[in-house]
Amino acid sequence: MLTESSILFNKEISPSYRHMRLSASEGFVREAAPGRFVMLRVEGTTDPLLRRPFAIFDADASSGGAVFEILYRVVGKATAILSAKKEGDVLDVLGPLGKGFDLAVPAAEHVLVGGGVGLAPLYALAKELRAASSTVRLFAGGRGRDDIVRAEAFASLGVECHVATEDGSIGERGLVTQPLTRHLESQGAKATIYACGPEGMLRAVAKIAARHALPCQVSLESRMACGVGVCLGCVVGGRRAAPQTPDFRCVCSEGPVFDANEIDWGSA
Ligand SMILES: Cc1cc2nc3c(=O)[nH]c(=O)nc-3n(C[C@H](O)[C@H](O)[C@H](O)COP(=O)(O)OP(=O)(O)OC[C@H]3O[C@@H](n4cnc5c(N)ncnc54)[C@H](O)[C@@H]3O)c2cc1C
């Protein structure tokens, strides 16, 4: 679906992090399952030439018109342009795209692990799981306080939040995998894990899940150009049963969410 969406707000929520709400159609909101993403053209010119992918943080048609939201970190040219957009500006939006989280995996508890802006696709997931009265726990990590964005939005859904930062400026000092491991070791109940964040964090979470024999879904944020499976710029290695068979996964069209066991973490 290719649409033009008006910006309803675009506000700084932490140094370098912004929260943007855009208008949408009801059809877009219906299609915006947790974990899916949009490709945004940030300027009407050829610079930057390529659209940029962003997870759908939230999508809602329940009050006052259909909208969707993204959380983004300003890291380069396109996100800097995006950060200067004002209410009323219009963006060209392609989406919702990709395959989101599988919510049908039974679990006594749903454990969400987000690193920095990797929290973005987890909010819509938490919202849907909480709407079904599921127990949801969030482990949010980052370098420092500024990277723990919108944790209060998760808390207001009734999600228990555990925060870890490398500099100890908020929450426990250290990596988010520390409280995650402690939690999984302390409770006997079976959890399903859903994670999004930097590759190193995802690799570590996949390893922890495998050690505890827990299902784990990861949302990958490989760099991508087309978003629809044509350019194959975003492929990562998969783990096919037969070791000598080449196996590649196209993150935009087969993902961005994968079962962690499908990914060859040496190549991701
Ligand atoms: C499916 C998907 C969902 C995403 N969701 C979000 C989101 O919700 N919020 C958000 O802030 N970002 C998200 N990203 C990443 C986002 O697309 C990039 O940060 C953005 O394209 C950067 O564009 P830029 O022109 O500002 O930076 P560029 O000039 O393209 O790059 C600036 C710097 O950022 C690095 N970089 C760019 N893209 C990535 C990436 N995908 N992974 C790691 N490093 C990268 C570059 O190597 C470079 O060092 C997502 C990516 C994917 C694939």
The ligand as an SDF file (V2000), in Angstrom:
LIG
                    3D

 53 58  0  0  0  0  0  0  0  0999 V2000
   12.7660   -3.5750    9.4360 C   0  0  0  0  0  0  0  0  0  0  0  0
   13.4860   -2.3930   10.0160 C   0  0  0  0  0  0  0  0  0  0  0  0
   12.8710   -1.6370   10.9900 C   0  0  0  0  0  0  0  0  0  0  0  0
   13.5340   -0.5270   11.5320 C   0  0  0  0  0  0  0  0  0  0  0  0
   12.8930    0.1850   12.4920 N   0  0  0  0  0  0  0  0  0  0  0  0
   13.4660    1.2650   13.0070 C   0  0  0  0  0  0  0  0  0  0  0  0
   12.7770    2.0520   13.9680 C   0  0  0  0  0  0  0  0  0  0  0  0
   11.6490    1.7410   14.3550 O   0  0  0  0  0  0  0  0  0  0  0  0
   13.3980    3.1570   14.4490 N   0  0  0  0  0  0  0  0  0  0  0  0
   14.6670    3.5170   14.0270 C   0  0  0  0  0  0  0  0  0  0  0  0
   15.2060    4.5290   14.4890 O   0  0  0  0  0  0  0  0  0  0  0  0
   15.3400    2.7910   13.1240 N   0  0  0  0  0  0  0  0  0  0  0  0
   14.7710    1.6880   12.5870 C   0  0  0  0  0  0  0  0  0  0  0  0
   15.4360    0.9630   11.6440 N   0  0  0  0  0  0  0  0  0  0  0  0
   16.7710    1.4310   11.2060 C   0  0  0  0  0  0  0  0  0  0  0  0
   16.5700    2.6460   10.2850 C   0  0  0  0  0  0  0  0  0  0  0  0
   15.9840    2.1980    9.0800 O   0  0  0  0  0  0  0  0  0  0  0  0
   17.9220    3.3230    9.9970 C   0  0  0  0  0  0  0  0  0  0  0  0
   18.4050    3.8780   11.1880 O   0  0  0  0  0  0  0  0  0  0  0  0
   17.7490    4.4250    8.9670 C   0  0  0  0  0  0  0  0  0  0  0  0
   17.4960    3.8560    7.7060 O   0  0  0  0  0  0  0  0  0  0  0  0
   19.0010    5.2820    8.9080 C   0  0  0  0  0  0  0  0  0  0  0  0
   18.8630    6.1920    7.8340 O   0  0  0  0  0  0  0  0  0  0  0  0
   19.7880    7.4820    7.7800 P   0  0  0  0  0  0  0  0  0  0  0  0
   19.8010    7.9730    6.3680 O   0  0  0  0  0  0  0  0  0  0  0  0
   19.4000    8.4550    8.8330 O   0  0  0  0  0  0  0  0  0  0  0  0
   21.2120    6.9380    8.1780 O   0  0  0  0  0  0  0  0  0  0  0  0
   22.3530    6.4550    7.1840 P   0  0  0  0  0  0  0  0  0  0  0  0
   23.0880    7.6680    6.6960 O   0  0  0  0  0  0  0  0  0  0  0  0
   21.8080    5.4850    6.1790 O   0  0  0  0  0  0  0  0  0  0  0  0
   23.2520    5.6900    8.2150 O   0  0  0  0  0  0  0  0  0  0  0  0
   23.8120    6.3580    9.3450 C   0  0  0  0  0  0  0  0  0  0  0  0
   24.5120    5.3670   10.2380 C   0  0  0  0  0  0  0  0  0  0  0  0
   23.5580    4.4180   10.7540 O   0  0  0  0  0  0  0  0  0  0  0  0
   23.9360    3.0960   10.3720 C   0  0  0  0  0  0  0  0  0  0  0  0
   22.7260    2.3590   10.0000 N   0  0  0  0  0  0  0  0  0  0  0  0
   21.8350    2.6680    9.0510 C   0  0  0  0  0  0  0  0  0  0  0  0
   20.8490    1.7430    8.9740 N   0  0  0  0  0  0  0  0  0  0  0  0
   21.1340    0.8350    9.9170 C   0  0  0  0  0  0  0  0  0  0  0  0
   20.5210   -0.3740   10.3380 C   0  0  0  0  0  0  0  0  0  0  0  0
   19.4250   -0.8560    9.7690 N   0  0  0  0  0  0  0  0  0  0  0  0
   21.1120   -1.0640   11.3320 N   0  0  0  0  0  0  0  0  0  0  0  0
   22.2320   -0.6200   11.9160 C   0  0  0  0  0  0  0  0  0  0  0  0
   22.8670    0.5030   11.5670 N   0  0  0  0  0  0  0  0  0  0  0  0
   22.3380    1.2180   10.5720 C   0  0  0  0  0  0  0  0  0  0  0  0
   24.8570    3.2620    9.1760 C   0  0  0  0  0  0  0  0  0  0  0  0
   25.7760    2.1850    9.0460 O   0  0  0  0  0  0  0  0  0  0  0  0
   25.5610    4.5450    9.5080 C   0  0  0  0  0  0  0  0  0  0  0  0
   26.6350    4.3320   10.4050 O   0  0  0  0  0  0  0  0  0  0  0  0
   14.8320   -0.1660   11.0890 C   0  0  0  0  0  0  0  0  0  0  0  0
   15.4510   -0.9330   10.1070 C   0  0  0  0  0  0  0  0  0  0  0  0
   14.7910   -2.0380    9.5870 C   0  0  0  0  0  0  0  0  0  0  0  0
   15.4530   -2.8550    8.5270 C   0  0  0  0  0  0  0  0  0  0  0  0
  1  2  1  0
  2  3  1  0
  2 52  2  0
  3  4  2  0
  4  5  1  0
  4 50  1  0
  5  6  2  0
  6  7  1  0
  6 13  1  0
  7  8  2  0
  7  9  1  0
  9 10  1  0
 10 11  2  0
 10 12  1  0
 12 13  2  0
 13 14  1  0
 14 15  1  0
 14 50  1  0
 15 16  1  0
 16 17  1  0
 16 18  1  0
 18 19  1  0
 18 20  1  0
 20 21  1  0
 20 22  1  0
 22 23  1  0
 23 24  1  0
 24 25  2  0
 24 26  1  0
 24 27  1  0
 27 28  1  0
 28 29  2  0
 28 30  1  0
 28 31  1  0
 31 32  1  0
 32 33  1  0
 33 34  1  0
 33 48  1  0
 34 35  1  0
 35 36  1  0
 35 46  1  0
 36 37  1  0
 36 45  1  0
 37 38  2  0
 38 39  1  0
 39 40  1  0
 39 45  2  0
 40 41  1  0
 40 42  2  0
 42 43  1  0
 43 44  2  0
 44 45  1  0
 46 47  1  0
 46 48  1  0
 48 49  1  0
 50 51  2  0
 51 52  1  0
 52 53  1  0
M  END
$$$$
